[in-house]
């Protein structure tokens, strides 16, 4: 969202690719703490167990590619806060390949849609105004029919998905922080992936 009343804010986005369900949160910083807090919110809100996440390689999500954290054998000196949180919750943390932003194209499209249909169409008087409008926008999006879902909304798709109760579904969730600080969740019938950024 950028600056509001002289202060910079960041959007974190989680997108379930199979259902197109997503959740948006606004934070005042891009930190490890906020990435962990966001994943905690997603765990509470998403109706299915999260077994894995996938993120980009931003320092908010990983220290695997950050030189200041590496040893001579290229392993991180200490576990990243998000990796610790994932381990405590039995969630596998995958990363997109370095320099391969196309691997989280769903997040990029989501950010573009947010920019064009939400941020460019609204003015925000305060952070409270932004938070109220982003909640309405998120609800609208999750109740919007999608061609890729045979005309169903993300919420309808998830309701139907709950009825079939597929066995042994792996949930893979991706956290990805981009310039706007969004997160992206992806899940499929055989493999659930949630992308966060």
Secondary structure, DSSP 8 states (H G I E B T S, - for coil): -EEETTEEEEEEEEEETTT--EEEEEES---HHHHHHHHHHHHHHSSS---EEEE-S-TTT--TT-GGGB-TTS-BSS--HHHHHHHHTT-EEEE--TT-GGGGHHHHHHHHHHHHHTGGG---SSHHHHHHHHHHHHHHHHTSB-GGGTT-BHHHHHHHHHHH--TT-EE--BB---TT---B----SSEE-EEE-
